């Protein structure tokens, strides 16, 4: 009742004209969907959703995996625990509070990132005020939120690789790269596959807060995403029909991408028996 009925009722509302207040819900058929596809803001949000997912996957998979490999090479137990704690901090911090810290970090005047760019001779970027970079700022913040948890899972997967395989490969003269690619990578592929699927599924959970706090969808809808557009239509303009239609489309987008990842990714997973 609490899981499937809201989805069904949301689908029903997508065919209605309602403002949250009126006791009358007027059936308008496919008008809400037609209206959405004729609006530039929806087209921008639709494209940005795919850009967001494409941008967050490397931060959710490649970066944590690299960190886990480095962490796995640390032999001193106490030092390793310190690194694990530091890397896991973003996961337990309040996301809203962290976003306000990121506002300062992205600031072109005195921000940490601006100072680093200046130190290495790169031009300072106004991340949150630029149509070109605003969405990527959201991607960075959302990916940063995921890194700690994913490092923990990758580190656990790497630790579970049998030392017998590693020792046998080292005796045969395998290089560190060959050791990782031929031995460790196939054995941790179930974890990689799991994180690919969950990243796509839960990516929408990590996008609303940074958009709301950092950019509010701007500038000029350059960082607007389907999930944020649902909030805009529903709770700012009180157009429940458009909000529900957007939510259905967002649901289908994430569902299709997750199914594609599952279909093409599951074939490459190696389950060690």
TORPABA-85446 format. One record per residue: residue in three letters; x negated, y, z negated of N, C-alpha, C, O in turn. Coordinates in steps of 0.1 Angstrom, whole numbers, padded with zeros to 4 digits, always signed. Layout:
<pts>
ALAXYZXYZXYZXYZ ...
</pts>
This chain:
<pts>
UNK-0008-0012+0000+0000+0000+0000-0009+0013+0000-0006+0022+0007 UNK-0019+0012-0008-0028+0024-0009-0039+0025+0002-0045+0035+0003 UNK-0040+0014+0009-0051+0014+0020-0045+0016+0034-0049+0024+0041 UNK-0035+0008+0037-0030+0007+0050-0018+0017+0053-0016+0022+0064 UNK-0009+0019+0042+0002+0028+0044-0002+0042+0048+0004+0048+0057 UNK-0012+0048+0041-0016+0061+0045-0020+0062+0060-0018+0072+0067 UNK-0027+0052+0065-0031+0051+0079-0019+0051+0088-0019+0058+0098 UNK-0009+0042+0085+0003+0041+0093+0011+0054+0092+0015+0059+0103 UNK+0012+0060+0080+0020+0073+0079+0013+0084+0086+0019+0093+0091 UNK-0001+0084+0086-0008+0095+0093-0005+0094+0108-0004+0104+0114 UNK-0005+0081+0113-0002+0079+0127+0012+0085+0130+0015+0091+0141 UNK+0022+0082+0121+0036+0087+0123+0036+0103+0123+0042+0109+0132 UNK+0028+0109+0114+0028+0123+0113+0022+0130+0125+0025+0141+0129 UNK+0013+0122+0132+0006+0128+0144+0016+0131+0155+0013+0138+0165 UNK+0028+0125+0154+0038+0128+0165+0049+0138+0160+0060+0139+0166 UNK+0046+0145+0149+0055+0154+0143+0050+0168+0142+0037+0170+0142 UNK+0059+0178+0140+0055+0192+0137+0060+0195+0123+0072+0195+0120 UNK+0050+0196+0114+0053+0198+0100+0042+0207+0094+0031+0207+0098 UNK+0046+0215+0084+0037+0225+0078+0034+0222+0063+0030+0231+0056 UNK+0037+0210+0058+0034+0207+0044+0045+0212+0035+0047+0206+0024 UNK+0053+0222+0039+0063+0228+0030+0077+0225+0034+0085+0221+0026 UNK+0080+0227+0047+0094+0225+0051+0099+0210+0049+0091+0201+0051 UNK+0111+0209+0045+0116+0195+0043+0119+0188+0056+0122+0176+0056 UNK+0119+0196+0067+0122+0190+0080+0109+0188+0088+0101+0196+0089 UNK+0108+0175+0093+0097+0171+0101+0103+0169+0115+0111+0160+0118 UNK+0098+0177+0124+0104+0177+0138+0095+0168+0147+0083+0170+0148 UNK+0101+0158+0153+0093+0149+0162+0090+0156+0175+0099+0162+0182 UNK+0077+0156+0179+0073+0163+0191+0066+0154+0201+0061+0159+0211 UNK+0066+0141+0198+0060+0132+0207+0045+0133+0208+0038+0135+0198 UNK+0040+0133+0221+0025+0134+0223+0020+0148+0224+0009+0151+0228 UNK+0029+0158+0220+0025+0172+0222+0012+0175+0214+0004+0183+0219 UNK+0011+0170+0202-0001+0173+0193-0014+0168+0200-0024+0175+0200 UNK-0013+0156+0206-0025+0151+0213-0029+0159+0225-0040+0162+0228 UNK-0018+0163+0233-0020+0171+0245-0026+0185+0241-0035+0190+0248 UNK-0021+0190+0230-0026+0203+0226-0041+0202+0222-0049+0211+0225 UNK-0044+0192+0215-0058+0190+0210-0068+0190+0222-0078+0197+0222 UNK-0065+0181+0232-0074+0180+0243-0074+0192+0252-0083+0193+0261 UNK-0065+0202+0250-0066+0214+0258-0073+0225+0250-0074+0237+0255 UNK-0078+0222+0238-0084+0233+0229-0099+0231+0230-0104+0220+0227 UNK-0106+0242+0233-0121+0241+0233-0127+0237+0220-0137+0230+0220 UNK-0121+0241+0208-0127+0237+0195-0126+0222+0193-0136+0217+0187 UNK-0116+0215+0199-0116+0201+0197-0126+0194+0206-0133+0185+0202 UNK-0128+0200+0218-0138+0194+0227-0152+0196+0221-0160+0187+0222 UNK-0155+0207+0215-0167+0209+0208-0169+0200+0196-0180+0194+0195 UNK-0159+0198+0188-0159+0189+0177-0161+0174+0181-0168+0167+0175 UNK-0155+0171+0192-0156+0157+0198-0170+0154+0202-0176+0144+0198 UNK-0176+0163+0209-0190+0162+0213-0200+0162+0202-0209+0154+0201 UNK-0197+0171+0192-0206+0172+0180-0205+0159+0172-0215+0156+0165 UNK-0194+0152+0172-0193+0140+0164-0203+0129+0169-0210+0123+0162 UNK-0204+0128+0183-0213+0119+0188-0228+0123+0186-0236+0115+0184 UNK-0230+0136+0187-0243+0141+0185-0247+0139+0170-0259+0135+0167 UNK-0238+0141+0161-0240+0138+0147-0244+0124+0144-0254+0121+0137 UNK-0236+0115+0150-0239+0100+0147-0252+0097+0154-0260+0089+0148 UNK-0255+0101+0166-0268+0099+0172-0280+0104+0165-0290+0098+0165 UNK-0278+0116+0159-0289+0122+0151-0291+0116+0138-0302+0116+0133 UNK-0280+0111+0131-0282+0106+0118-0287+0092+0117-0293+0088+0107 UNK-0286+0084+0128-0291+0070+0128-0306+0069+0126-0310+0061+0118 UNK-0314+0077+0133-0328+0076+0130-0332+0080+0116-0340+0074+0110 UNK-0325+0090+0110-0327+0094+0096-0323+0083+0086-0328+0082+0075 UNK-0313+0075+0090-0307+0065+0082-0314+0052+0083-0313+0043+0074 UNK-0321+0050+0094-0327+0037+0097-0343+0038+0098-0350+0032+0090 UNK-0347+0046+0107-0362+0046+0110-0370+0052+0099-0379+0046+0094 UNK-0365+0064+0094-0373+0071+0083-0373+0062+0070-0383+0060+0065 UNK-0361+0057+0066-0362+0049+0053-0370+0036+0055-0377+0032+0046 UNK-0369+0030+0067-0377+0018+0070-0392+0021+0069-0400+0014+0063 UNK-0397+0033+0075-0411+0037+0074-0415+0039+0059-0426+0035+0055 UNK-0406+0046+0052-0409+0048+0038-0410+0035+0030-0418+0034+0021 UNK-0401+0026+0033-0401+0013+0026-0413+0005+0029-0419-0001+0020 UNK-0418+0006+0041-0431-0001+0045-0442+0005+0037-0451-0003+0032 UNK-0443+0018+0036-0454+0025+0028-0452+0021+0013-0462+0019+0007 UNK-0440+0022+0008-0438+0019-0006-0441+0004-0009-0446+0001-0020 UNK-0439-0005+0001-0442-0019-0001-0457-0022-0002-0461-0032-0008 UNK-0464-0012+0004-0479-0014+0003-0485-0010-0010-0497-0012-0012 UNK-0478-0003-0018-0483+0002-0031-0483-0010-0041-0473-0017-0043 UNK-0495-0013-0046-0497-0025-0055-0495-0022-0069-0491-0031-0077 UNK-0498-0009-0074-0497-0006-0088-0482-0005-0091-0475+0004-0086 UNK-0477-0013-0100-0463-0014-0103-0457-0001-0109-0446+0003-0105 UNK-0464+0005-0118-0459+0018-0124-0458+0029-0114-0448+0037-0114 UNK-0468+0030-0105-0468+0040-0095-0457+0038-0085-0450+0047-0080 UNK-0454+0025-0082-0444+0022-0073-0430+0025-0078-0421+0030-0071 UNK-0428+0023-0091-0416+0027-0098-0413+0042-0098-0402+0046-0096 UNK-0424+0050-0099-0423+0064-0098-0418+0069-0085-0409+0077-0083 UNK-0424+0063-0074-0421+0066-0060-0406+0062-0058-0399+0070-0052 UNK-0402+0051-0062-0388+0046-0060-0378+0056-0067-0368+0059-0061 UNK-0382+0060-0079-0373+0069-0086-0372+0083-0079-0361+0088-0077 UNK-0383+0088-0074-0383+0101-0067-0375+0100-0054-0367+0109-0051 UNK-0376+0089-0047-0369+0087-0034-0354+0085-0036-0346+0088-0027 UNK-0350+0079-0048-0336+0076-0050-0329+0088-0056-0316+0088-0056 UNK-0336+0099-0060-0329+0110-0066-0319+0116-0057-0308+0120-0062 UNK-0321+0118-0044-0310+0125-0036-0297+0117-0036-0286+0123-0034 UNK-0297+0104-0039-0285+0096-0039-0277+0099-0051-0264+0098-0050 UNK-0283+0102-0062-0275+0104-0074-0272+0119-0077-0265+0122-0086 UNK-0279+0128-0070-0276+0142-0072-0262+0146-0067-0257+0139-0058 UNK-0256+0156-0073-0244+0161-0068-0246+0167-0054-0254+0175-0052 UNK-0238+0162-0044-0241+0166-0030-0238+0181-0029-0244+0188-0021 UNK-0227+0186-0036-0224+0200-0034-0235+0209-0040-0239+0219-0033 UNK-0240+0205-0051-0251+0213-0057-0264+0212-0048-0270+0223-0045 UNK-0267+0201-0042-0278+0199-0034-0277+0207-0021-0286+0213-0016 UNK-0264+0209-0016-0262+0217-0004-0265+0232-0006-0270+0238+0003 UNK-0263+0237-0018-0266+0250-0021-0281+0252-0022-0286+0263-0018 UNK-0288+0242-0026-0303+0242-0026-0308+0242-0011-0317+0250-0008 UNK-0301+0235-0003-0305+0234+0011-0303+0248+0018-0310+0251+0027 UNK-0292+0255+0014-0290+0268+0019-0303+0277+0017-0307+0284+0026 UNK-0308+0276+0005-0320+0284+0002-0332+0279+0011-0340+0286+0016 UNK-0333+0265+0012-0344+0259+0020-0344+0263+0034-0354+0265+0041 UNK-0331+0264+0040-0330+0268+0054-0331+0283+0056-0332+0287+0068 UNK-0331+0291+0046-0331+0305+0048-0344+0310+0056-0355+0305+0052 UNK-0342+0318+0066-0354+0323+0074-0362+0333+0066-0373+0336+0070 UNK-0357+0338+0055-0364+0348+0047-0367+0342+0033-0359+0341+0025 UNK-0380+0337+0032-0384+0331+0019-0380+0317+0017-0384+0311+0007 UNK-0373+0310+0026-0370+0296+0025-0382+0287+0026-0392+0291+0033 UNK-0382+0276+0020-0393+0266+0020-0396+0262+0034-0408+0262+0038 UNK-0386+0259+0042-0389+0254+0056-0395+0266+0064-0404+0263+0072 UNK-0390+0278+0062-0396+0289+0070-0410+0292+0066-0419+0295+0074 UNK-0414+0290+0053-0427+0292+0049-0437+0281+0054-0448+0284+0058 UNK-0432+0269+0055-0440+0258+0061-0442+0261+0076-0453+0259+0081 UNK-0432+0265+0083-0433+0268+0097-0443+0280+0099-0452+0279+0108 UNK-0443+0290+0091-0452+0301+0092-0466+0296+0089-0476+0301+0095 UNK-0468+0287+0079-0481+0283+0076-0488+0275+0087-0500+0275+0088 UNK-0480+0268+0095-0486+0260+0106-0485+0268+0120-0488+0262+0130 UNK-0481+0280+0119-0480+0288+0131-0468+0286+0140-0468+0290+0152 UNK-0457+0280+0135-0445+0278+0143-0435+0290+0141-0436+0296+0130 UNK-0427+0293+0150-0417+0304+0149-0407+0300+0138-0402+0288+0137 UNK-0402+0309+0130-0392+0307+0120-0378+0305+0127-0375+0313+0136 UNK-0371+0295+0122-0358+0293+0128-0347+0297+0118-0348+0293+0106 UNK-0337+0303+0123-0325+0307+0115-0315+0295+0117-0306+0296+0125 UNK-0317+0285+0109-0310+0272+0111-0295+0274+0110-0288+0269+0120 UNK-0290+0280+0100-0275+0280+0098-0268+0290+0106-0256+0290+0107 UNK-0275+0300+0112-0269+0310+0120-0271+0308+0135-0268+0317+0143 UNK-0277+0297+0139-0281+0295+0153-0271+0284+0158-0269+0273+0153 UNK-0265+0287+0170-0257+0277+0177-0265+0264+0181-0260+0253+0181 UNK-0278+0266+0183-0286+0255+0188-0290+0246+0176-0292+0234+0179 UNK-0292+0251+0164-0297+0243+0153-0288+0240+0142-0291+0232+0133 UNK-0276+0247+0142-0267+0245+0130-0263+0231+0128-0263+0225+0117 UNK-0259+0224+0139-0255+0210+0138-0266+0201+0133-0264+0192+0125 UNK-0279+0204+0137-0290+0196+0133-0294+0198+0119-0299+0189+0112 UNK-0290+0210+0114-0292+0212+0099-0283+0203+0091-0286+0198+0081 UNK-0270+0202+0096-0261+0193+0090-0266+0178+0090-0264+0171+0081 UNK-0271+0174+0102-0276+0161+0103-0288+0158+0093-0288+0148+0087 UNK-0297+0168+0092-0308+0167+0082-0303+0165+0068-0308+0156+0061 UNK-0293+0173+0064-0288+0172+0050-0281+0159+0048-0283+0153+0038 UNK-0273+0155+0057-0265+0142+0056-0275+0130+0056-0273+0121+0048 UNK-0285+0131+0065-0295+0120+0065-0303+0119+0052-0306+0109+0047 UNK-0307+0131+0047-0314+0132+0035-0306+0125+0023-0312+0119+0015 UNK-0293+0127+0023-0285+0120+0013-0286+0105+0014-0285+0099+0003 UNK-0287+0100+0026-0287+0085+0027-0301+0078+0024-0301+0067+0021 UNK-0311+0086+0026-0325+0080+0026-0328+0072+0014-0333+0060+0016 UNK-0325+0077+0002-0329+0069-0010-0323+0056-0011-0330+0046-0014 UNK-0310+0055-0009-0303+0042-0010-0308+0032+0001-0310+0020-0002 UNK-0311+0037+0013-0315+0029+0024-0330+0024+0021-0333+0013+0025 UNK-0338+0033+0016-0352+0029+0012-0351+0017+0002-0359+0008+0003 UNK-0342+0018-0008-0341+0008-0018-0337-0006-0011-0343-0016-0015 UNK-0328-0006-0002-0324-0018+0004-0335-0024+0013-0337-0036+0014 UNK-0342-0015+0021-0353-0020+0029-0364-0025+0021-0370-0035+0025 UNK-0367-0018+0010-0378-0023+0001-0375-0037-0004-0383-0046-0005 UNK-0362-0039-0008-0358-0052-0014-0359-0062-0003-0363-0074-0005 UNK-0355-0059+0010-0356-0069+0021-0371-0072+0024-0374-0084+0026 UNK-0379-0062+0024-0394-0065+0026-0400-0074+0015-0408-0082+0018 UNK-0395-0071+0003-0401-0079-0008-0396-0094-0008-0402-0103-0013 UNK-0385-0096-0001-0379-0110+0000-0385-0118+0011-0383-0130+0012 UNK-0394-0112+0019-0401-0119+0030-0411-0129+0023-0419-0125+0015 UNK-0410-0141+0027-0419-0151+0021-0434-0148+0024-0438-0145+0035 UNK-0442-0149+0013-0456-0146+0014-0463-0157+0023-0474-0155+0028 UNK-0457-0169+0024-0463-0179+0032-0464-0175+0046-0474-0178+0053 UNK-0453-0169+0051-0453-0164+0065-0464-0154+0067-0471-0154+0077 UNK-0465-0145+0058-0475-0134+0059-0489-0139+0059-0497-0135+0067 UNK-0492-0148+0049-0505-0154+0048-0509-0162+0060-0520-0161+0065 UNK-0499-0169+0066-0502-0177+0078-0506-0168+0090-0515-0171+0097 UNK-0498-0157+0091-0501-0147+0102-0515-0141+0100-0522-0138+0110 UNK-0518-0137+0087-0531-0131+0085-0542-0140+0088-0553-0136+0092 UNK-0541-0153+0085-0551-0163+0087-0553-0164+0103-0564-0167+0107 UNK-0542-0163+0110-0543-0164+0125-0549-0151+0131-0550-0150+0143 UNK-0551-0141+0122-0557-0128+0127-0548-0118+0132-0551-0109+0140 UNK-0535-0118+0127-0525-0109+0131-0528-0095+0126-0532-0094+0114 UNK-0527-0085+0134-0529-0071+0129-0517-0067+0121-0506-0073+0121 UNK-0518-0056+0113-0506-0051+0105-0494-0048+0114-0483-0051+0110 UNK-0496-0042+0126-0485-0040+0134-0478-0053+0139-0466-0054+0139 UNK-0487-0063+0143-0481-0075+0148-0475-0083+0136-0465-0090+0138 UNK-0480-0081+0124-0474-0088+0113-0460-0082+0110-0451-0090+0106 UNK-0459-0069+0111-0446-0063+0109-0436-0067+0120-0425-0071+0117 UNK-0440-0065+0132-0431-0067+0144-0427-0082+0146-0415-0084+0149 UNK-0436-0091+0143-0433-0105+0146-0429-0113+0134-0422-0123+0136 UNK-0432-0108+0122-0428-0116+0110-0418-0108+0102-0407-0114+0099 UNK-0421-0096+0098-0412-0089+0088-0399-0084+0095-0388-0086+0090 UNK-0401-0079+0107-0389-0073+0114-0378-0083+0116-0366-0080+0113 UNK-0381-0095+0122-0370-0105+0124-0363-0109+0110-0351-0111+0110 UNK-0371-0110+0100-0366-0114+0087-0358-0104+0079-0350-0107+0071 UNK-0360-0091+0083-0352-0080+0076-0342-0075+0086-0334-0066+0082 UNK-0340-0081+0097-0330-0077+0107-0316-0078+0102-0308-0069+0105 UNK-0312-0087+0093-0299-0086+0087-0296-0073+0079-0285-0068+0079 UNK-0306-0069+0072-0305-0056+0064-0304-0044+0074-0296-0035+0072 UNK-0312-0044+0085-0311-0034+0095-0297-0033+0101-0291-0023+0102 UNK-0292-0045+0104-0279-0046+0110-0268-0041+0101-0259-0033+0105 UNK-0269-0045+0088-0260-0040+0078-0260-0025+0076-0249-0019+0076 UNK-0272-0019+0076-0272-0005+0074-0268+0003+0087-0263+0014+0086 UNK-0270-0003+0098-0265+0003+0111-0250+0004+0110-0244+0015+0113 UNK-0243-0007+0107-0229-0007+0106-0224+0003+0095-0215+0011+0098 UNK-0229+0002+0083-0224+0010+0072-0227+0025+0075-0219+0033+0070 UNK-0238+0028+0081-0241+0042+0084-0231+0048+0094-0226+0059+0091 UNK-0227+0041+0104-0216+0045+0113-0203+0047+0106-0196+0056+0108 UNK-0200+0037+0098-0187+0037+0091-0186+0048+0081-0175+0055+0080 UNK-0196+0050+0073-0196+0060+0062-0202+0073+0066-0203+0082+0058 UNK-0206+0075+0079-0212+0088+0083-0202+0099+0081-0206+0110+0077 UNK-0189+0096+0082-0179+0107+0080-0178+0112+0066-0174+0123+0063 UNK-0182+0103+0057-0181+0107+0042-0192+0117+0039-0191+0124+0029 UNK-0203+0117+0047-0214+0126+0043-0215+0139+0051-0224+0147+0050 UNK-0204+0141+0060-0205+0153+0069-0197+0164+0064-0200+0176+0067 UNK-0186+0162+0057-0177+0173+0054-0183+0183+0044-0183+0195+0047 UNK-0189+0178+0033-0194+0187+0023-0205+0197+0029-0204+0209+0026 UNK-0215+0191+0036-0225+0201+0041-0219+0211+0051-0224+0222+0051 UNK-0210+0206+0060-0204+0216+0069-0196+0227+0061-0197+0239+0064 UNK-0188+0222+0051-0180+0232+0044-0189+0242+0036-0185+0254+0036 UNK-0200+0238+0031-0208+0247+0022-0218+0254+0031-0221+0266+0028 UNK-0224+0248+0041-0235+0254+0048-0231+0263+0060-0236+0274+0062 UNK-0222+0258+0068-0218+0265+0080-0204+0268+0082-0200+0277+0090 UNK-0195+0261+0076-0180+0262+0078-0177+0260+0093-0167+0267+0098 UNK-0184+0252+0099-0181+0248+0113-0188+0258+0123-0187+0255+0135 UNK-0194+0268+0119-0200+0278+0128-0214+0276+0130-0220+0266+0126 UNK-0221+0285+0137-0215+0297+0144-0208+0292+0157-0213+0284+0165 UNK-0196+0298+0160-0189+0296+0172-0186+0281+0174-0187+0275+0185 UNK-0182+0274+0163-0178+0260+0163-0190+0250+0167-0187+0239+0171 UNK-0202+0255+0167-0213+0247+0171-0216+0236+0161-0223+0226+0165 UNK-0211+0236+0149-0214+0226+0139-0200+0219+0135-0200+0211+0125 UNK-0189+0223+0141-0177+0217+0138-0176+0202+0143-0181+0199+0153 UNK-0171+0194+0134-0170+0179+0137-0156+0175+0134-0148+0182+0128 UNK-0152+0163+0140-0138+0159+0139-0133+0158+0125-0121+0162+0122 UNK-0141+0153+0116-0136+0152+0102-0134+0166+0096-0124+0168+0089 UNK-0142+0176+0099-0140+0189+0094-0128+0196+0100-0121+0204+0094 UNK-0126+0192+0113-0114+0198+0120-0101+0193+0114-0091+0201+0114 UNK-0101+0181+0109-0089+0176+0102-0086+0185+0090-0074+0189+0088 UNK-0096+0189+0082-0094+0198+0071-0090+0212+0076-0080+0217+0070 UNK-0095+0217+0086-0092+0230+0091-0077+0230+0095-0070+0239+0091 UNK-0073+0221+0103-0059+0221+0108-0049+0218+0096-0038+0224+0096 UNK-0053+0209+0087-0044+0205+0077-0043+0214+0065-0032+0217+0061 UNK-0054+0219+0060-0054+0227+0048-0057+0242+0049-0057+0249+0040 UNK-0061+0246+0061-0063+0260+0064-0051+0266+0072-0046+0277+0069 UNK-0047+0258+0083-0036+0263+0091-0023+0256+0089-0013+0259+0094 UNK-0023+0246+0080-0011+0239+0076-0004+0233+0088+0009+0233+0088 UNK-0011+0228+0097-0005+0221+0109-0008+0206+0107-0018+0201+0112 UNK+0001+0199+0100-0001+0185+0097-0001+0177+0109-0009+0167+0110 UNK+0007+0180+0120+0007+0172+0132-0007+0172+0139-0012+0161+0142 UNK-0013+0184+0141-0026+0184+0147-0037+0178+0138-0045+0171+0143 UNK-0036+0180+0125-0045+0174+0116-0045+0158+0117-0055+0152+0117 UNK-0032+0153+0117-0031+0139+0117-0035+0133+0131-0042+0122+0131 UNK-0032+0140+0142-0037+0135+0155-0052+0135+0155-0058+0126+0161 UNK-0059+0146+0150-0073+0146+0149-0079+0135+0141-0089+0129+0145 UNK-0072+0132+0130-0077+0121+0121-0076+0108+0128-0085+0099+0127 UNK-0066+0106+0136-0064+0093+0143-0075+0092+0154-0081+0081+0155 UNK-0078+0103+0161-0088+0102+0171-0102+0100+0164-0110+0092+0170 UNK-0105+0107+0153-0117+0105+0146-0119+0090+0141-0129+0084+0143 UNK-0108+0085+0136-0108+0071+0132-0112+0061+0144-0120+0052+0142 UNK-0106+0064+0155-0108+0055+0167-0123+0057+0172-0129+0047+0176 UNK-0128+0069+0171-0142+0072+0176-0151+0064+0167-0160+0057+0172 UNK-0150+0065+0154-0159+0058+0145-0157+0043+0146-0167+0035+0145 UNK-0145+0038+0148-0142+0024+0149-0148+0018+0162-0155+0008+0161 UNK-0147+0025+0173-0153+0020+0186-0168+0020+0185-0174+0010+0189 UNK-0174+0030+0179-0189+0030+0178-0193+0019+0169-0203+0012+0172 UNK-0186+0017+0158-0190+0006+0148-0188-0008+0155-0197-0016+0153 UNK-0178-0010+0163-0176-0022+0170-0187-0024+0181-0192-0036+0183 UNK-0191-0014+0188-0202-0015+0198-0215-0018+0191-0222-0027+0196 UNK-0218-0012+0179-0230-0015+0172-0229-0030+0167-0239-0037+0168 UNK-0218-0034+0163-0216-0048+0158-0218-0058+0170-0225-0068+0169 UNK-0212-0055+0181-0212-0064+0193-0227-0065+0198-0231-0077+0201 UNK-0234-0054+0200-0247-0055+0206-0258-0057+0195-0268-0063+0199 UNK-0255-0054+0183-0266-0056+0173-0266-0069+0166-0276-0074+0163 UNK-0254-0076+0165-0253-0088+0158-0261-0099+0166-0266-0109+0160 UNK-0262-0098+0179-0269-0108+0187-0284-0108+0184-0291-0118+0185 UNK-0289-0097+0179-0304-0096+0177-0308-0099+0163-0319-0098+0159 UNK-0298-0102+0155-0301-0105+0140-0306-0119+0139-0300-0129+0145 UNK-0317-0121+0131-0322-0134+0129-0319-0138+0114-0324-0131+0105 UNK-0312-0148+0113-0308-0153+0099-0318-0165+0096-0317-0176+0102 UNK-0326-0162+0086-0336-0172+0082-0329-0184+0075-0323-0181+0064 UNK-0330-0196+0079-0324-0207+0072-0334-0214+0063-0330-0224+0057 
</pts>
